[in-house]
């Protein structure tokens, strides 16, 4: 069975400055995600939105809480590049901002699969077409969550670029 699922979560597991404070991440489909996003963006002057993107393939967690990122916009920007016509299948870095163990995570085409090199020890293969289909669906969900909830991002954030990519992919449907 080839079950593949991608979801976006807002929040983070812990704050290294305040280790006693643990914050649970919630999926963007959860109503609590809106308040959590507002609070995180306010706290970071619209620059960063903490969270993670989960990728589960055949009950194996490839991306999850361990791939927490300080900036979901940057992570989604690197994922959305795979959906663009200019992506040629070569090795591409996936950004999990400020998450040291995963600074060299890459993805590239390998036959009918994407090869995801998570870190120096873990490599996964996921089928290209189901992955791209699920990736596109969740990318749209994330951007529409940001738009519909009127999340405020600073001019310095990568939000505008993400919206441009969203619009280009939407038009090319």
Backbone as JSON Lines, residues from 0, in Angstrom:
{"i":0,"aa":"X","n":[0.85,-1.19,0.0],"ca":[0.0,0.0,0.0],"c":[0.89,1.25,0.0]}
{"i":1,"aa":"X","n":[0.54,2.21,-0.83],"ca":[1.33,3.43,-0.95],"c":[0.57,4.61,-0.35]}
{"i":2,"aa":"X","n":[0.45,4.63,0.96],"ca":[-0.23,5.72,1.64],"c":[0.77,6.83,1.94]}
{"i":3,"aa":"X","n":[0.5,8.02,1.41],"ca":[1.39,9.16,1.58],"c":[0.57,10.35,2.06]}
{"i":4,"aa":"X","n":[1.02,10.98,3.14],"ca":[0.28,12.11,3.71],"c":[1.24,13.21,4.14]}
{"i":5,"aa":"X","n":[0.9,14.46,3.79],"ca":[1.68,15.63,4.18],"c":[0.75,16.59,4.91]}
{"i":6,"aa":"X","n":[1.2,17.09,6.07],"ca":[0.43,18.06,6.86],"c":[1.36,19.14,7.38]}
{"i":7,"aa":"X","n":[0.77,20.3,7.66],"ca":[1.52,21.42,8.23],"c":[1.03,21.68,9.64]}
{"i":8,"aa":"X","n":[1.98,21.88,10.56],"ca":[1.68,22.13,11.96],"c":[2.26,23.49,12.36]}
{"i":9,"aa":"X","n":[1.5,24.23,13.15],"ca":[1.92,25.53,13.67],"c":[2.32,25.35,15.13]}
{"i":10,"aa":"X","n":[3.4,25.98,15.51],"ca":[3.85,25.92,16.89],"c":[5.17,25.19,16.98]}
{"i":11,"aa":"X","n":[5.64,25.06,18.19],"ca":[6.87,24.32,18.38],"c":[6.82,23.57,19.68]}
{"i":12,"aa":"X","n":[7.7,22.61,19.78],"ca":[7.67,21.72,20.92],"c":[8.23,22.37,22.18]}
{"i":13,"aa":"X","n":[9.3,23.14,22.05],"ca":[9.89,23.76,23.22],"c":[10.64,25.01,22.82]}
{"i":14,"aa":"X","n":[10.95,25.84,23.79],"ca":[11.74,27.05,23.58],"c":[13.02,26.87,24.39]}
{"i":15,"aa":"X","n":[14.15,26.87,23.71],"ca":[15.42,26.63,24.4],"c":[15.72,27.71,25.45]}
{"i":16,"aa":"X","n":[15.14,28.9,25.28],"ca":[15.32,29.96,26.28],"c":[14.5,29.7,27.54]}
{"i":17,"aa":"X","n":[13.4,28.96,27.37],"ca":[12.52,28.63,28.49],"c":[12.17,27.14,28.41]}
{"i":18,"aa":"X","n":[13.12,26.27,28.74],"ca":[12.9,24.83,28.57],"c":[11.72,24.27,29.36]}
{"i":19,"aa":"X","n":[11.3,24.99,30.39],"ca":[10.17,24.51,31.19],"c":[8.83,24.75,30.47]}
{"i":20,"aa":"X","n":[8.83,25.57,29.44],"ca":[7.61,25.88,28.71],"c":[7.55,24.99,27.46]}
{"i":21,"aa":"X","n":[6.55,24.15,27.4],"ca":[6.38,23.28,26.23],"c":[5.09,23.68,25.53]}
{"i":22,"aa":"X","n":[5.19,23.94,24.25],"ca":[4.04,24.34,23.45],"c":[3.76,23.24,22.44]}
{"i":23,"aa":"X","n":[2.55,22.78,22.4],"ca":[2.2,21.76,21.43],"c":[1.92,22.39,20.07]}
{"i":24,"aa":"X","n":[2.37,21.72,19.05],"ca":[2.07,22.14,17.69],"c":[0.7,21.59,17.3]}
{"i":25,"aa":"X","n":[-0.02,22.35,16.5],"ca":[-1.35,21.91,16.05],"c":[-1.4,22.01,14.52]}
{"i":26,"aa":"X","n":[-2.16,21.11,13.87],"ca":[-2.29,21.18,12.42],"c":[-3.04,22.43,12.01]}
{"i":27,"aa":"X","n":[-2.78,22.91,10.81],"ca":[-3.44,24.14,10.35],"c":[-4.95,23.96,10.2]}
{"i":28,"aa":"X","n":[-5.43,22.74,10.23],"ca":[-6.87,22.49,10.17],"c":[-7.53,22.67,11.53]}
{"i":29,"aa":"X","n":[-6.75,22.77,12.6],"ca":[-7.25,22.95,13.94],"c":[-7.51,24.45,14.18]}
{"i":30,"aa":"X","n":[-8.69,24.82,14.69],"ca":[-8.98,26.23,14.94],"c":[-7.95,26.92,15.85]}
{"i":31,"aa":"X","n":[-7.29,26.18,16.72],"ca":[-6.28,26.76,17.6],"c":[-5.05,27.24,16.82]}
{"i":32,"aa":"X","n":[-4.86,26.74,15.62],"ca":[-3.7,27.11,14.82],"c":[-3.69,28.6,14.48]}
{"i":33,"aa":"X","n":[-4.85,29.19,14.31],"ca":[-4.94,30.61,13.96],"c":[-4.37,31.47,15.08]}
{"i":34,"aa":"X","n":[-4.85,31.27,16.3],"ca":[-4.34,32.05,17.43],"c":[-2.85,31.79,17.65]}
{"i":35,"aa":"X","n":[-2.46,30.55,17.52],"ca":[-1.06,30.19,17.7],"c":[-0.2,30.93,16.66]}
{"i":36,"aa":"X","n":[-0.66,30.97,15.41],"ca":[0.08,31.66,14.34],"c":[0.15,33.16,14.62]}
{"i":37,"aa":"X","n":[-0.99,33.76,15.01],"ca":[-0.99,35.19,15.34],"c":[0.02,35.5,16.44]}
{"i":38,"aa":"X","n":[0.02,34.69,17.49],"ca":[0.92,34.92,18.62],"c":[2.38,34.78,18.22]}
{"i":39,"aa":"X","n":[2.69,33.76,17.45],"ca":[4.07,33.54,17.02],"c":[4.53,34.7,16.13]}
{"i":40,"aa":"X","n":[3.69,35.1,15.19],"ca":[4.07,36.2,14.29],"c":[4.22,37.52,15.05]}
{"i":41,"aa":"X","n":[3.33,37.77,16.0],"ca":[3.44,38.99,16.79],"c":[4.75,38.99,17.59]}
{"i":42,"aa":"X","n":[5.05,37.86,18.19],"ca":[6.26,37.7,18.99],"c":[7.53,37.9,18.15]}
{"i":43,"aa":"X","n":[7.44,37.59,16.86],"ca":[8.6,37.65,15.97],"c":[8.5,38.75,14.92]}
{"i":44,"aa":"X","n":[7.66,39.74,15.18],"ca":[7.5,40.9,14.3],"c":[7.22,40.52,12.85]}
{"i":45,"aa":"X","n":[6.48,39.43,12.66],"ca":[6.06,39.01,11.33],"c":[7.13,38.32,10.51]}
{"i":46,"aa":"X","n":[8.29,38.07,11.11],"ca":[9.38,37.46,10.35],"c":[9.34,35.93,10.31]}
{"i":47,"aa":"X","n":[8.95,35.31,11.42],"ca":[9.05,33.85,11.52],"c":[7.75,33.23,12.01]}
{"i":48,"aa":"X","n":[7.44,32.08,11.45],"ca":[6.3,31.28,11.87],"c":[6.82,29.87,12.14]}
{"i":49,"aa":"X","n":[6.88,29.49,13.42],"ca":[7.42,28.2,13.81],"c":[6.45,27.07,13.47]}
{"i":50,"aa":"X","n":[7.02,25.91,13.24],"ca":[6.18,24.74,13.03],"c":[6.96,23.65,12.33]}
{"i":51,"aa":"X","n":[6.22,22.74,11.73],"ca":[6.86,21.68,10.96],"c":[5.89,21.13,9.92]}
{"i":52,"aa":"X","n":[6.47,20.51,8.92],"ca":[5.71,19.84,7.88],"c":[5.93,18.35,8.1]}
{"i":53,"aa":"X","n":[4.85,17.61,8.21],"ca":[5.01,16.17,8.4],"c":[4.84,15.46,7.06]}
{"i":54,"aa":"X","n":[5.62,14.43,6.88],"ca":[5.52,13.56,5.7],"c":[5.53,12.14,6.21]}
{"i":55,"aa":"X","n":[4.43,11.44,5.97],"ca":[4.32,10.04,6.38],"c":[4.06,9.21,5.12]}
{"i":56,"aa":"X","n":[4.89,8.21,4.94],"ca":[4.75,7.33,3.78],"c":[4.74,5.88,4.27]}
{"i":57,"aa":"X","n":[3.65,5.17,3.97],"ca":[3.49,3.78,4.42],"c":[3.75,3.64,5.91]}
{"i":58,"aa":"X","n":[3.15,4.52,6.69],"ca":[3.26,4.52,8.16],"c":[4.66,4.82,8.69]}
{"i":59,"aa":"X","n":[5.56,5.28,7.83],"ca":[6.9,5.67,8.26],"c":[6.95,7.2,8.27]}
{"i":60,"aa":"X","n":[7.31,7.77,9.42],"ca":[7.43,9.22,9.53],"c":[8.79,9.62,8.96]}
{"i":61,"aa":"X","n":[8.75,10.34,7.84],"ca":[9.98,10.84,7.21],"c":[10.3,12.22,7.74]}
{"i":62,"aa":"X","n":[9.28,13.1,7.75],"ca":[9.39,14.42,8.39],"c":[8.35,14.46,9.49]}
{"i":63,"aa":"X","n":[8.72,15.07,10.6],"ca":[7.79,15.22,11.71],"c":[8.3,16.28,12.66]}
{"i":64,"aa":"X","n":[7.97,16.14,13.93],"ca":[8.36,17.13,14.94],"c":[9.86,17.35,15.02]}
{"i":65,"aa":"X","n":[10.63,16.32,14.71],"ca":[12.09,16.47,14.76],"c":[12.59,17.46,13.71]}
{"i":66,"aa":"X","n":[11.83,17.68,12.65],"ca":[12.22,18.61,11.6],"c":[11.55,19.96,11.81]}
{"i":67,"aa":"X","n":[11.43,20.33,13.06],"ca":[10.89,21.63,13.42],"c":[11.67,22.73,12.71]}
{"i":68,"aa":"X","n":[10.97,23.74,12.25],"ca":[11.62,24.85,11.58],"c":[11.21,26.16,12.23]}
{"i":69,"aa":"X","n":[12.12,27.09,12.27],"ca":[11.81,28.42,12.8],"c":[11.0,29.22,11.78]}
{"i":70,"aa":"X","n":[10.98,28.75,10.52],"ca":[10.29,29.51,9.48],"c":[9.6,28.58,8.48]}
{"i":71,"aa":"X","n":[8.31,28.36,8.71],"ca":[7.54,27.53,7.78],"c":[7.52,28.1,6.37]}
{"i":72,"aa":"X","n":[7.61,29.43,6.25],"ca":[7.63,30.04,4.92],"c":[8.83,29.56,4.12]}
{"i":73,"aa":"X","n":[9.99,29.53,4.76],"ca":[11.2,29.06,4.06],"c":[11.1,27.59,3.73]}
{"i":74,"aa":"X","n":[10.58,26.8,4.66],"ca":[10.44,25.36,4.39],"c":[9.5,25.14,3.22]}
{"i":75,"aa":"X","n":[8.36,25.82,3.23],"ca":[7.41,25.66,2.12],"c":[7.96,26.23,0.81]}
{"i":76,"aa":"X","n":[8.78,27.26,0.88],"ca":[9.4,27.78,-0.34],"c":[10.29,26.73,-0.98]}
{"i":77,"aa":"X","n":[11.03,26.0,-0.16],"ca":[11.92,24.98,-0.72],"c":[11.12,23.79,-1.25]}
{"i":78,"aa":"X","n":[10.02,23.44,-0.57],"ca":[9.17,22.37,-1.08],"c":[8.47,22.78,-2.37]}
{"i":79,"aa":"X","n":[7.97,24.01,-2.42],"ca":[7.2,24.44,-3.58],"c":[8.05,24.5,-4.85]}
{"i":80,"aa":"X","n":[9.36,24.64,-4.68],"ca":[10.25,24.64,-5.85],"c":[10.11,23.34,-6.64]}
{"i":81,"aa":"X","n":[9.83,22.24,-5.96],"ca":[9.66,20.95,-6.62],"c":[8.44,20.95,-7.54]}
{"i":82,"aa":"X","n":[7.5,21.86,-7.31],"ca":[6.28,21.94,-8.11],"c":[6.43,22.86,-9.31]}
{"i":83,"aa":"X","n":[7.51,23.62,-9.35],"ca":[7.72,24.58,-10.43],"c":[8.3,23.91,-11.67]}
{"i":84,"aa":"X","n":[7.98,24.46,-12.82],"ca":[8.46,23.89,-14.08],"c":[9.98,23.97,-14.23]}
{"i":85,"aa":"X","n":[10.62,24.89,-13.54],"ca":[12.07,25.03,-13.68],"c":[12.85,23.98,-12.87]}
{"i":86,"aa":"X","n":[12.18,23.24,-11.98],"ca":[12.87,22.2,-11.23],"c":[13.22,21.06,-12.19]}
{"i":87,"aa":"X","n":[14.51,20.7,-12.23],"ca":[14.99,19.7,-13.2],"c":[15.27,18.32,-12.61]}
{"i":88,"aa":"X","n":[14.89,18.1,-11.35],"ca":[15.09,16.8,-10.74],"c":[16.4,16.63,-10.01]}
{"i":89,"aa":"X","n":[17.27,17.64,-10.08],"ca":[18.58,17.55,-9.42],"c":[18.44,17.75,-7.91]}
{"i":90,"aa":"X","n":[19.53,17.52,-7.2],"ca":[19.55,17.63,-5.74],"c":[19.14,19.04,-5.31]}
{"i":91,"aa":"X","n":[18.23,19.11,-4.37],"ca":[17.67,20.38,-3.9],"c":[17.61,20.33,-2.37]}
{"i":92,"aa":"X","n":[18.08,21.38,-1.71],"ca":[18.05,21.45,-0.24],"c":[16.67,21.81,0.26]}
{"i":93,"aa":"X","n":[16.28,21.19,1.36],"ca":[15.05,21.53,2.05],"c":[15.46,22.24,3.34]}
{"i":94,"aa":"X","n":[14.91,23.42,3.54],"ca":[15.31,24.24,4.69],"c":[14.43,23.96,5.89]}
{"i":95,"aa":"X","n":[15.09,23.54,6.97],"ca":[14.47,23.47,8.3],"c":[15.28,24.46,9.14]}
{"i":96,"aa":"X","n":[14.89,25.73,9.07],"ca":[15.66,26.81,9.65],"c":[15.97,26.59,11.13]}
{"i":97,"aa":"X","n":[17.24,26.77,11.48],"ca":[17.73,26.64,12.85],"c":[17.53,25.25,13.45]}
{"i":98,"aa":"X","n":[17.54,24.24,12.61],"ca":[17.43,22.86,13.09],"c":[18.68,22.12,12.63]}
{"i":99,"aa":"X","n":[19.74,22.28,13.41],"ca":[21.08,21.82,13.03],"c":[21.17,20.39,12.48]}
{"i":100,"aa":"X","n":[20.57,19.41,13.11],"ca":[20.77,18.06,12.56],"c":[20.28,17.9,11.12]}
{"i":101,"aa":"X","n":[19.41,18.81,10.68],"ca":[18.8,18.65,9.36],"c":[19.15,19.78,8.4]}
{"i":102,"aa":"X","n":[20.33,20.39,8.58],"ca":[20.71,21.5,7.7],"c":[21.12,21.03,6.31]}
{"i":103,"aa":"X","n":[21.4,19.75,6.16],"ca":[21.82,19.23,4.85],"c":[20.78,18.3,4.23]}
{"i":104,"aa":"X","n":[19.53,18.42,4.64],"ca":[18.47,17.59,4.07],"c":[18.29,17.95,2.6]}
{"i":105,"aa":"X","n":[18.26,16.92,1.75],"ca":[18.1,17.13,0.31],"c":[17.05,16.2,-0.26]}
{"i":106,"aa":"X","n":[16.6,16.57,-1.45],"ca":[15.67,15.74,-2.2],"c":[16.09,15.81,-3.66]}
{"i":107,"aa":"X","n":[15.98,14.68,-4.35],"ca":[16.28,14.66,-5.77],"c":[15.55,13.49,-6.42]}
{"i":108,"aa":"X","n":[15.35,13.59,-7.72],"ca":[14.71,12.51,-8.45],"c":[15.69,11.35,-8.61]}
{"i":109,"aa":"X","n":[15.14,10.15,-8.48],"ca":[15.91,8.94,-8.68],"c":[14.96,7.93,-9.33]}
{"i":110,"aa":"X","n":[14.93,7.93,-10.66],"ca":[13.98,7.09,-11.38],"c":[12.57,7.58,-11.15]}
{"i":111,"aa":"X","n":[11.71,6.7,-10.68],"ca":[10.3,7.03,-10.42],"c":[10.08,7.53,-8.99]}
{"i":112,"aa":"X","n":[11.17,7.8,-8.28],"ca":[11.1,8.17,-6.88],"c":[11.84,9.48,-6.61]}
{"i":113,"aa":"X","n":[11.44,10.09,-5.5],"ca":[12.27,11.14,-4.92],"c":[13.1,10.46,-3.86]}
{"i":114,"aa":"X","n":[14.38,10.76,-3.86],"ca":[15.27,10.28,-2.82],"c":[15.46,11.41,-1.83]}
{"i":115,"aa":"X","n":[15.04,11.19,-0.6],"ca":[15.15,12.2,0.45],"c":[16.29,11.78,1.38]}
{"i":116,"aa":"X","n":[17.34,12.58,1.38],"ca":[18.47,12.35,2.28],"c":[18.23,13.24,3.49]}
{"i":117,"aa":"X","n":[17.65,12.66,4.53],"ca":[17.24,13.42,5.7],"c":[18.45,13.94,6.48]}
{"i":118,"aa":"X","n":[19.39,13.07,6.74],"ca":[20.65,13.42,7.4],"c":[21.68,12.42,6.91]}
{"i":119,"aa":"X","n":[22.83,12.37,7.51],"ca":[23.87,11.49,7.0],"c":[23.55,10.02,7.18]}
{"i":120,"aa":"X","n":[22.56,9.68,7.99],"ca":[22.23,8.29,8.27],"c":[20.93,7.8,7.66]}
{"i":121,"aa":"X","n":[20.03,8.71,7.32],"ca":[18.69,8.31,6.9],"c":[18.37,8.77,5.48]}
{"i":122,"aa":"X","n":[17.98,7.82,4.66],"ca":[17.6,8.1,3.28],"c":[16.29,7.37,3.0]}
{"i":123,"aa":"X","n":[15.36,8.05,2.3],"ca":[14.06,7.47,2.02],"c":[13.74,7.64,0.53]}
{"i":124,"aa":"X","n":[12.95,6.73,-0.01],"ca":[12.44,6.85,-1.37],"c":[10.92,6.97,-1.29]}
{"i":125,"aa":"X","n":[10.37,7.97,-1.98],"ca":[8.92,8.12,-2.08],"c":[8.58,8.3,-3.55]}
{"i":126,"aa":"X","n":[7.48,7.7,-4.0],"ca":[7.11,7.8,-5.42],"c":[6.79,9.26,-5.81]}
{"i":127,"aa":"X","n":[7.32,9.66,-6.94],"ca":[7.23,11.06,-7.38],"c":[5.79,11.55,-7.52]}
{"i":128,"aa":"X","n":[4.98,10.86,-8.29],"ca":[3.64,11.4,-8.6],"c":[2.75,11.53,-7.36]}
{"i":129,"aa":"X","n":[2.63,10.5,-6.51],"ca":[1.81,10.7,-5.3],"c":[2.38,11.8,-4.4]}
{"i":130,"aa":"X","n":[3.71,11.87,-4.32],"ca":[4.34,12.9,-3.49],"c":[4.0,14.29,-4.02]}
{"i":131,"aa":"X","n":[4.18,14.51,-5.32],"ca":[3.89,15.83,-5.9],"c":[2.42,16.21,-5.74]}
{"i":132,"aa":"X","n":[1.53,15.23,-5.91],"ca":[0.1,15.49,-5.77],"c":[-0.22,15.93,-4.34]}
{"i":133,"aa":"X","n":[0.3,15.21,-3.35],"ca":[0.05,15.53,-1.94],"c":[0.75,16.83,-1.55]}
{"i":134,"aa":"X","n":[1.96,17.03,-2.07],"ca":[2.72,18.25,-1.78],"c":[1.97,19.48,-2.29]}
{"i":135,"aa":"X","n":[1.47,19.4,-3.5],"ca":[0.72,20.52,-4.09],"c":[-0.54,20.82,-3.26]}
{"i":136,"aa":"X","n":[-1.25,19.78,-2.89],"ca":[-2.47,19.95,-2.09],"c":[-2.16,20.65,-0.76]}
{"i":137,"aa":"X","n":[-1.12,20.19,-0.06],"ca":[-0.81,20.79,1.24],"c":[-0.18,22.17,1.1]}
{"i":138,"aa":"X","n":[0.58,22.4,0.03],"ca":[1.12,23.74,-0.23],"c":[-0.03,24.72,-0.39]}
{"i":139,"aa":"X","n":[-1.04,24.36,-1.18],"ca":[-2.21,25.22,-1.35],"c":[-2.92,25.42,-0.02]}
{"i":140,"aa":"X","n":[-3.07,24.35,0.77],"ca":[-3.72,24.47,2.08],"c":[-2.98,25.46,2.97]}
{"i":141,"aa":"X","n":[-1.65,25.38,2.98],"ca":[-0.86,26.27,3.83],"c":[-0.99,27.73,3.38]}
{"i":142,"aa":"X","n":[-0.82,27.99,2.09],"ca":[-0.9,29.37,1.6],"c":[-2.31,29.92,1.82]}
{"i":143,"aa":"X","n":[-3.33,29.1,1.57],"ca":[-4.7,29.56,1.77],"c":[-4.99,29.8,3.26]}
{"i":144,"aa":"X","n":[-4.4,29.0,4.13],"ca":[-4.51,29.24,5.58],"c":[-3.95,30.63,5.89]}
{"i":145,"aa":"X","n":[-2.78,30.94,5.38],"ca":[-2.16,32.24,5.64],"c":[-3.0,33.38,5.08]}
{"i":146,"aa":"X","n":[-3.51,33.2,3.85],"ca":[-4.32,34.24,3.21],"c":[-5.67,34.4,3.89]}
{"i":147,"aa":"X","n":[-6.38,33.3,4.07],"ca":[-7.74,33.36,4.61],"c":[-7.78,33.87,6.05]}
{"i":148,"aa":"X","n":[-6.75,33.55,6.8],"ca":[-6.71,34.0,8.2],"c":[-6.04,35.37,8.33]}
{"i":149,"aa":"X","n":[-5.66,35.93,7.17],"ca":[-5.05,37.27,7.12],"c":[-3.86,37.39,8.07]}
{"i":150,"aa":"X","n":[-2.98,36.38,8.0],"ca":[-1.77,36.42,8.81],"c":[-0.88,37.54,8.31]}
{"i":151,"aa":"X","n":[-0.29,38.27,9.23],"ca":[0.57,39.38,8.86],"c":[2.02,38.94,8.9]}
{"i":152,"aa":"X","n":[2.7,39.11,7.74],"ca":[4.12,38.81,7.63],"c":[4.86,40.08,7.27]}
{"i":153,"aa":"X","n":[6.07,40.23,7.78],"ca":[6.86,41.42,7.5],"c":[7.3,41.44,6.04]}
{"i":154,"aa":"X","n":[7.72,42.59,5.59],"ca":[8.23,42.74,4.22],"c":[9.47,41.89,3.99]}
{"i":155,"aa":"X","n":[10.25,41.65,5.05],"ca":[11.49,40.88,4.94],"c":[11.24,39.38,4.86]}
{"i":156,"aa":"X","n":[10.05,38.94,5.18],"ca":[9.76,37.5,5.15],"c":[9.65,37.03,3.7]}
{"i":157,"aa":"X","n":[9.6,35.73,3.52],"ca":[9.5,35.16,2.17],"c":[8.04,34.96,1.75]}
{"i":158,"aa":"X","n":[7.11,35.62,2.44],"ca":[5.69,35.43,2.15],"c":[5.31,35.85,0.73]}
{"i":159,"aa":"X","n":[5.8,37.0,0.28],"ca":[5.45,37.46,-1.08],"c":[5.9,36.46,-2.15]}
{"i":160,"aa":"X","n":[7.11,35.94,-1.98],"ca":[7.61,34.95,-2.92],"c":[6.76,33.69,-2.92]}
{"i":161,"aa":"X","n":[6.31,33.3,-1.74],"ca":[5.45,32.12,-1.62],"c":[4.12,32.36,-2.33]}
{"i":162,"aa":"X","n":[3.56,33.57,-2.18],"ca":[2.31,33.91,-2.87],"c":[2.49,33.9,-4.39]}
{"i":163,"aa":"X","n":[3.61,34.41,-4.87],"ca":[3.89,34.4,-6.31],"c":[3.94,32.98,-6.84]}
{"i":164,"aa":"X","n":[4.63,32.11,-6.12],"ca":[4.73,30.71,-6.52],"c":[3.35,30.07,-6.51]}
{"i":165,"aa":"X","n":[2.59,30.34,-5.47],"ca":[1.21,29.83,-5.36],"c":[0.39,30.23,-6.58]}
{"i":166,"aa":"X","n":[0.44,31.52,-6.93],"ca":[-0.32,32.02,-8.08],"c":[0.16,31.41,-9.39]}
{"i":167,"aa":"X","n":[1.45,31.25,-9.57],"ca":[1.99,30.64,-10.79],"c":[1.55,29.19,-10.92]}
{"i":168,"aa":"X","n":[1.6,28.44,-9.84],"ca":[1.2,27.03,-9.87],"c":[-0.3,26.93,-10.1]}
{"i":169,"aa":"X","n":[-1.07,27.8,-9.46],"ca":[-2.53,27.8,-9.61],"c":[-2.92,28.06,-11.07]}
{"i":170,"aa":"X","n":[-2.24,29.02,-11.7],"ca":[-2.54,29.36,-13.1],"c":[-2.19,28.21,-14.04]}
{"i":171,"aa":"X","n":[-1.09,27.51,-13.75],"ca":[-0.63,26.45,-14.65],"c":[-1.37,25.13,-14.48]}
{"i":172,"aa":"X","n":[-2.36,25.09,-13.6],"ca":[-3.15,23.87,-13.35],"c":[-3.58,23.27,-14.62]}
